[in-house]
Amino acid sequence: MHGWGRGEMMHRGMKGEGPKGFHGQGPCDKGGHPLADALQLTDEQKAKAKELMEAAKPKIEAIREEERTKIKAVLEESMAQLRPVLTPEQQAVFDDLQKLKADKAALKPATPAAKPGTPAKSE
């Protein structure tokens, strides 16, 4: 994660806007970072920006984890409310699908695999 990556820019509607670098490409597609390129940051500014973004990563991940937990709770509540609305046949299919989903989740590794070419995190 680069902090000012493609997703953040696309989310803010910046694709195709502004000076060079704001065209929705990944940070390394043109040899630099789109925001750094557009702002024409000095090497010193780039280093400080990278430091700031790295420092923000744990806070961002904590927020994302909190949001995932909240979303999961809402979905589980919705599924529990849906089941009584279904016919017995539909409930059987629903239960099978829920079991398949749970089985699939149990098979997933605890942490997501690193993208190819990305160094593994050491803890």
CORMOSUL-V405671 format. One line per field, one symbol per residue. psi: psi as a letter, one per 20 degrees, with the letter a starting at -180 (. if undefined). burial: 1 if it has 9 or more other C-alpha atoms within 8 Angstrom, else 0. A space follows every 50 residues. Layout:
psi = ???
burial = ???
This chain:
psi = pigkagggghhjkjpjqarqhmjjqrhjhjiapgghghilqrhggggggg gghghhghgghggggggggggggggggghhhhgihqrhghhggggghhgg gggghhiqqhqqqqqpipqqpp.
burial = 00001101110001100000111111100001111111001000010001 00100010000000000000000000000000100100001001000000 00000000000000000000000
